[in-house]
Amino acid sequence: MTRKPQTRRDPDPERTAAANRLQTAIADRLEGGEFIPCVSYGAGDMWISDDPDDQRFAARACLVCPAFTECWRYITAWPELAGVWAGRVMTEGAVR
Ligand code: SF4
């Protein structure tokens, strides 16, 4: 099921729980010494950039992320308004 993108006015406890699960998956991998591109590069701004070149770079880097599956599950169920998630560029809650 695909849901509406989150807005600040409608925090959804299920979305928050899903986001927490993703954050835990990322933190566990970082703790295990794995490389998470959007965190480990020190270039996380590319994941929230409006520049198409940055977005393409980020989307490609996601493909080698060990948390890709968890990230893909999250963004598929809980669209975000913007940013690069699991290799997808989100714009107003839709994949661009
Ligand atoms: S798949 Fe991409 S956005 Fe998701 S955690 Fe990995 S690097 Fe970050």
Backbone and ligand atoms as CSV (ligand in chain L), in Angstrom:
chain,resi,resn,atom,element,x,y,z
A,1,MET,N,N,0.841,-1.169,0.000
A,1,MET,CA,C,0.000,0.000,0.000
A,1,MET,C,C,0.889,1.236,0.000
A,2,THR,N,N,0.564,2.181,-0.852
A,2,THR,CA,C,1.303,3.440,-0.900
A,2,THR,C,C,0.511,4.511,-0.175
A,3,ARG,N,N,1.208,5.231,0.659
A,3,ARG,CA,C,0.555,6.259,1.452
A,3,ARG,C,C,0.952,7.632,0.970
A,4,LYS,N,N,0.252,8.645,1.448
A,4,LYS,CA,C,0.584,10.023,1.103
A,4,LYS,C,C,1.916,10.400,1.728
A,5,PRO,N,N,2.637,11.335,1.096
A,5,PRO,CA,C,3.859,11.817,1.731
A,5,PRO,C,C,3.549,12.472,3.064
A,6,GLN,N,N,4.523,12.395,3.934
A,6,GLN,CA,C,4.332,12.987,5.258
A,6,GLN,C,C,4.391,14.511,5.174
A,7,THR,N,N,3.591,15.146,5.961
A,7,THR,CA,C,3.732,16.579,6.165
A,7,THR,C,C,3.949,16.792,7.647
A,8,ARG,N,N,4.431,17.948,7.993
A,8,ARG,CA,C,4.689,18.211,9.408
A,8,ARG,C,C,3.402,18.203,10.226
A,9,ARG,N,N,2.259,18.414,9.566
A,9,ARG,CA,C,0.997,18.501,10.294
A,9,ARG,C,C,0.379,17.145,10.607
A,10,ASP,N,N,0.832,16.116,9.947
A,10,ASP,CA,C,0.190,14.819,10.186
A,10,ASP,C,C,1.193,13.724,10.525
A,11,PRO,N,N,1.943,13.906,11.588
A,11,PRO,CA,C,2.875,12.836,11.962
A,11,PRO,C,C,2.101,11.538,12.204
A,12,ASP,N,N,2.542,10.494,11.574
A,12,ASP,CA,C,1.859,9.205,11.660
A,12,ASP,C,C,2.725,8.261,12.491
A,13,PRO,N,N,2.189,7.702,13.559
A,13,PRO,CA,C,3.005,6.827,14.400
A,13,PRO,C,C,3.571,5.626,13.646
A,14,GLU,N,N,2.832,5.124,12.653
A,14,GLU,CA,C,3.349,3.984,11.874
A,14,GLU,C,C,4.536,4.412,11.024
A,15,ARG,N,N,4.450,5.631,10.456
A,15,ARG,CA,C,5.575,6.151,9.674
A,15,ARG,C,C,6.785,6.345,10.580
A,16,THR,N,N,6.542,6.894,11.748
A,16,THR,CA,C,7.638,7.119,12.683
A,16,THR,C,C,8.296,5.791,13.051
A,17,ALA,N,N,7.485,4.773,13.290
A,17,ALA,CA,C,8.031,3.451,13.630
A,17,ALA,C,C,8.836,2.886,12.465
A,18,ALA,N,N,8.319,3.048,11.245
A,18,ALA,CA,C,9.034,2.550,10.057
A,18,ALA,C,C,10.354,3.295,9.884
A,19,ALA,N,N,10.332,4.599,10.085
A,19,ALA,CA,C,11.564,5.399,9.969
A,19,ALA,C,C,12.567,4.971,11.040
A,20,ASN,N,N,12.075,4.694,12.217
A,20,ASN,CA,C,12.968,4.238,13.291
A,20,ASN,C,C,13.599,2.885,12.944
A,21,ARG,N,N,12.811,2.011,12.324
A,21,ARG,CA,C,13.364,0.709,11.920
A,21,ARG,C,C,14.473,0.895,10.885
A,22,LEU,N,N,14.255,1.801,9.934
A,22,LEU,CA,C,15.290,2.070,8.930
A,22,LEU,C,C,16.530,2.659,9.594
A,23,GLN,N,N,16.331,3.605,10.476
A,23,GLN,CA,C,17.480,4.217,11.156
A,23,GLN,C,C,18.257,3.183,11.958
A,24,THR,N,N,17.542,2.254,12.571
A,24,THR,CA,C,18.212,1.198,13.330
A,24,THR,C,C,19.011,0.298,12.399
A,25,ALA,N,N,18.435,-0.039,11.253
A,25,ALA,CA,C,19.146,-0.882,10.275
A,25,ALA,C,C,20.430,-0.193,9.814
A,26,ILE,N,N,20.347,1.108,9.570
A,26,ILE,CA,C,21.533,1.869,9.146
A,26,ILE,C,C,22.558,1.909,10.281
A,27,ALA,N,N,22.093,2.210,11.481
A,27,ALA,CA,C,23.017,2.315,12.624
A,27,ALA,C,C,23.706,0.983,12.899
A,28,ASP,N,N,22.952,-0.114,12.786
A,28,ASP,CA,C,23.545,-1.442,13.017
A,28,ASP,C,C,24.664,-1.720,12.023
A,29,ARG,N,N,24.436,-1.337,10.772
A,29,ARG,CA,C,25.457,-1.580,9.742
A,29,ARG,C,C,26.676,-0.694,9.945
A,30,LEU,N,N,26.424,0.551,10.304
A,30,LEU,CA,C,27.557,1.447,10.581
A,30,LEU,C,C,28.375,0.910,11.749
A,31,GLU,N,N,27.680,0.435,12.764
A,31,GLU,CA,C,28.360,-0.106,13.940
A,31,GLU,C,C,29.183,-1.343,13.569
A,32,GLY,N,N,28.687,-2.087,12.585
A,32,GLY,CA,C,29.416,-3.264,12.121
A,32,GLY,C,C,30.533,-2.920,11.144
A,33,GLY,N,N,30.744,-1.630,10.910
A,33,GLY,CA,C,31.844,-1.207,10.057
A,33,GLY,C,C,31.488,-1.141,8.578
A,34,GLU,N,N,30.208,-1.284,8.259
A,34,GLU,CA,C,29.818,-1.224,6.849
A,34,GLU,C,C,29.708,0.230,6.387
A,35,PHE,N,N,29.727,0.394,5.081
A,35,PHE,CA,C,29.724,1.704,4.435
A,35,PHE,C,C,28.313,2.038,3.980
A,36,ILE,N,N,27.755,3.118,4.521
A,36,ILE,CA,C,26.430,3.585,4.096
A,36,ILE,C,C,26.643,4.880,3.313
A,37,PRO,N,N,26.454,4.847,1.998
A,37,PRO,CA,C,26.822,6.001,1.181
A,37,PRO,C,C,26.276,7.344,1.654
A,38,CYS,N,N,25.014,7.430,2.028
A,38,CYS,CA,C,24.453,8.742,2.375
A,38,CYS,C,C,24.977,9.252,3.705
A,39,VAL,N,N,25.642,8.409,4.442
A,39,VAL,CA,C,26.201,8.811,5.727
A,39,VAL,C,C,27.721,8.806,5.663
A,40,SER,N,N,28.284,7.751,5.118
A,40,SER,CA,C,29.729,7.539,5.205
A,40,SER,C,C,30.536,8.403,4.250
A,41,TYR,N,N,29.955,8.873,3.157
A,41,TYR,CA,C,30.693,9.700,2.220
A,41,TYR,C,C,31.045,11.058,2.805
A,42,GLY,N,N,30.293,11.525,3.790
A,42,GLY,CA,C,30.446,12.901,4.225
A,42,GLY,C,C,29.899,13.840,3.168
A,43,ALA,N,N,29.076,13.292,2.276
A,43,ALA,CA,C,28.503,14.079,1.185
A,43,ALA,C,C,26.991,13.893,1.173
A,44,GLY,N,N,26.437,13.758,2.363
A,44,GLY,CA,C,24.998,13.506,2.478
A,44,GLY,C,C,24.145,14.584,1.845
A,45,ASP,N,N,24.732,15.789,1.647
A,45,ASP,CA,C,23.964,16.863,1.012
A,45,ASP,C,C,23.482,16.466,-0.377
A,46,MET,N,N,24.227,15.572,-1.026
A,46,MET,CA,C,23.812,15.157,-2.372
A,46,MET,C,C,22.478,14.426,-2.335
A,47,TRP,N,N,22.147,13.838,-1.206
A,47,TRP,CA,C,20.887,13.099,-1.087
A,47,TRP,C,C,19.694,14.038,-0.903
A,48,ILE,N,N,19.995,15.302,-0.586
A,48,ILE,CA,C,18.901,16.276,-0.432
A,48,ILE,C,C,19.066,17.449,-1.391
A,49,SER,N,N,19.954,17.285,-2.361
A,49,SER,CA,C,20.216,18.354,-3.320
A,49,SER,C,C,19.116,18.426,-4.382
A,50,ASP,N,N,18.911,19.626,-4.918
A,50,ASP,CA,C,18.010,19.803,-6.058
A,50,ASP,C,C,18.751,19.683,-7.389
A,51,ASP,N,N,20.080,19.571,-7.325
A,51,ASP,CA,C,20.880,19.508,-8.540
A,51,ASP,C,C,20.787,18.100,-9.150
A,52,PRO,N,N,20.379,17.996,-10.414
A,52,PRO,CA,C,20.218,16.676,-11.036
A,52,PRO,C,C,21.496,15.835,-11.035
A,53,ASP,N,N,22.653,16.481,-11.194
A,53,ASP,CA,C,23.914,15.718,-11.165
A,53,ASP,C,C,24.143,15.115,-9.787
A,54,ASP,N,N,23.905,15.897,-8.750
A,54,ASP,CA,C,24.029,15.381,-7.384
A,54,ASP,C,C,23.044,14.233,-7.154
A,55,GLN,N,N,21.840,14.416,-7.631
A,55,GLN,CA,C,20.819,13.385,-7.437
A,55,GLN,C,C,21.199,12.086,-8.142
A,56,ARG,N,N,21.753,12.223,-9.344
A,56,ARG,CA,C,22.174,11.016,-10.071
A,56,ARG,C,C,23.314,10.316,-9.333
A,57,PHE,N,N,24.249,11.096,-8.841
A,57,PHE,CA,C,25.360,10.519,-8.078
A,57,PHE,C,C,24.816,9.761,-6.869
A,58,ALA,N,N,23.935,10.427,-6.125
A,58,ALA,CA,C,23.378,9.811,-4.912
A,58,ALA,C,C,22.603,8.539,-5.262
A,59,ALA,N,N,21.796,8.608,-6.301
A,59,ALA,CA,C,20.978,7.451,-6.684
A,59,ALA,C,C,21.861,6.260,-7.058
A,60,ARG,N,N,22.966,6.533,-7.763
A,60,ARG,CA,C,23.874,5.439,-8.125
A,60,ARG,C,C,24.572,4.882,-6.886
A,61,ALA,N,N,24.969,5.779,-5.995
A,61,ALA,CA,C,25.664,5.331,-4.783
A,61,ALA,C,C,24.757,4.453,-3.928
A,62,CYS,N,N,23.480,4.727,-3.932
A,62,CYS,CA,C,22.534,3.907,-3.158
A,62,CYS,C,C,22.592,2.430,-3.567
A,63,LEU,N,N,22.925,2.180,-4.814
A,63,LEU,CA,C,22.855,0.812,-5.320
A,63,LEU,C,C,23.826,-0.133,-4.614
A,64,VAL,N,N,24.852,0.412,-3.984
A,64,VAL,CA,C,25.797,-0.454,-3.265
A,64,VAL,C,C,25.575,-0.396,-1.752
A,65,CYS,N,N,24.516,0.246,-1.344
A,65,CYS,CA,C,24.265,0.415,0.093
A,65,CYS,C,C,23.792,-0.900,0.724
A,66,PRO,N,N,24.396,-1.309,1.827
A,66,PRO,CA,C,23.950,-2.539,2.484
A,66,PRO,C,C,22.564,-2.423,3.125
A,67,ALA,N,N,22.069,-1.191,3.266
A,67,ALA,CA,C,20.724,-1.014,3.830
A,67,ALA,C,C,19.703,-0.715,2.727
A,68,PHE,N,N,20.086,-0.997,1.477
A,68,PHE,CA,C,19.207,-0.661,0.341
A,68,PHE,C,C,17.817,-1.285,0.503
A,69,THR,N,N,17.763,-2.547,0.848
A,69,THR,CA,C,16.465,-3.232,0.912
A,69,THR,C,C,15.549,-2.589,1.957
A,70,GLU,N,N,16.102,-2.316,3.123
A,70,GLU,CA,C,15.295,-1.681,4.172
A,70,GLU,C,C,14.845,-0.285,3.741
A,71,CYS,N,N,15.769,0.438,3.089
A,71,CYS,CA,C,15.456,1.787,2.622
A,71,CYS,C,C,14.363,1.734,1.542
A,72,TRP,N,N,14.491,0.774,0.635
A,72,TRP,CA,C,13.493,0.629,-0.436
A,72,TRP,C,C,12.118,0.296,0.158
A,73,ARG,N,N,12.112,-0.606,1.133
A,73,ARG,CA,C,10.827,-0.949,1.774
A,73,ARG,C,C,10.206,0.286,2.417
A,74,TYR,N,N,11.036,1.081,3.080
A,74,TYR,CA,C,10.514,2.271,3.748
A,74,TYR,C,C,9.929,3.251,2.739
A,75,ILE,N,N,10.710,3.605,1.732
A,75,ILE,CA,C,10.263,4.663,0.822
A,75,ILE,C,C,9.106,4.201,-0.057
A,76,THR,N,N,9.009,2.901,-0.284
A,76,THR,CA,C,7.880,2.383,-1.057
A,76,THR,C,C,6.589,2.494,-0.242
A,77,ALA,N,N,6.679,2.201,1.032
A,77,ALA,CA,C,5.487,2.259,1.882
A,77,ALA,C,C,5.178,3.676,2.357
A,78,TRP,N,N,6.254,4.469,2.536
A,78,TRP,CA,C,6.090,5.800,3.126
A,78,TRP,C,C,6.811,6.835,2.273
A,79,PRO,N,N,6.193,7.298,1.198
A,79,PRO,CA,C,6.854,8.256,0.314
A,79,PRO,C,C,7.257,9.526,1.063
A,80,GLU,N,N,8.401,10.046,0.708
A,80,GLU,CA,C,8.863,11.321,1.250
A,80,GLU,C,C,8.680,12.394,0.188
A,81,LEU,N,N,8.644,13.637,0.630
A,81,LEU,CA,C,8.402,14.739,-0.297
A,81,LEU,C,C,9.600,15.024,-1.191
A,82,ALA,N,N,10.784,14.700,-0.726
A,82,ALA,CA,C,11.987,15.039,-1.492
A,82,ALA,C,C,13.125,14.138,-1.065
A,83,GLY,N,N,14.234,14.260,-1.791
A,83,GLY,CA,C,15.443,13.528,-1.429
A,83,GLY,C,C,15.621,12.279,-2.276
A,84,VAL,N,N,16.791,11.693,-2.128
A,84,VAL,CA,C,17.100,10.427,-2.810
A,84,VAL,C,C,17.027,9.326,-1.769
A,85,TRP,N,N,16.228,8.321,-2.076
A,85,TRP,CA,C,16.004,7.200,-1.165
A,85,TRP,C,C,16.110,5.924,-1.973
A,86,ALA,N,N,16.976,5.026,-1.570
A,86,ALA,CA,C,17.095,3.731,-2.244
A,86,ALA,C,C,17.203,3.886,-3.762
A,87,GLY,N,N,17.977,4.833,-4.189
A,87,GLY,CA,C,18.200,5.019,-5.617
A,87,GLY,C,C,17.076,5.712,-6.353
A,88,ARG,N,N,16.097,6.235,-5.619
A,88,ARG,CA,C,14.965,6.904,-6.251
A,88,ARG,C,C,14.973,8.374,-5.862
A,89,VAL,N,N,14.729,9.220,-6.831
A,89,VAL,CA,C,14.632,10.655,-6.560
A,89,VAL,C,C,13.171,10.974,-6.308
A,90,MET,N,N,12.864,11.438,-5.118
A,90,MET,CA,C,11.481,11.719,-4.743
A,90,MET,C,C,11.172,13.199,-4.963
A,91,THR,N,N,10.051,13.462,-5.580
A,91,THR,CA,C,9.584,14.823,-5.769
A,91,THR,C,C,8.101,14.861,-5.420
A,92,GLU,N,N,7.780,15.601,-4.399
A,92,GLU,CA,C,6.389,15.698,-3.937
A,92,GLU,C,C,5.780,14.318,-3.718
A,93,GLY,N,N,6.581,13.408,-3.187
A,93,GLY,CA,C,6.062,12.103,-2.835
A,93,GLY,C,C,6.006,11.111,-3.976
A,94,ALA,N,N,6.510,11.494,-5.150
A,94,ALA,CA,C,6.495,10.579,-6.289
A,94,ALA,C,C,7.929,10.369,-6.768
A,95,VAL,N,N,8.157,9.245,-7.411
A,95,VAL,CA,C,9.481,8.965,-7.958
A,95,VAL,C,C,9.648,9.746,-9.248
A,96,ARG,N,N,10.780,10.417,-9.355
A,96,ARG,CA,C,11.043,11.138,-10.580
A,96,ARG,C,C,12.062,10.391,-11.412
L,1,SF4,S1,S,19.831,3.178,0.068
L,1,SF4,FE1,FE,20.633,5.252,-0.265
L,1,SF4,S2,S,19.308,6.643,0.900
L,1,SF4,FE2,FE,18.947,4.536,1.639
L,1,SF4,S3,S,20.281,4.319,3.407
L,1,SF4,FE3,FE,21.384,3.558,1.628
L,1,SF4,S4,S,22.567,5.277,0.812
L,1,SF4,FE4,FE,21.035,6.089,2.239
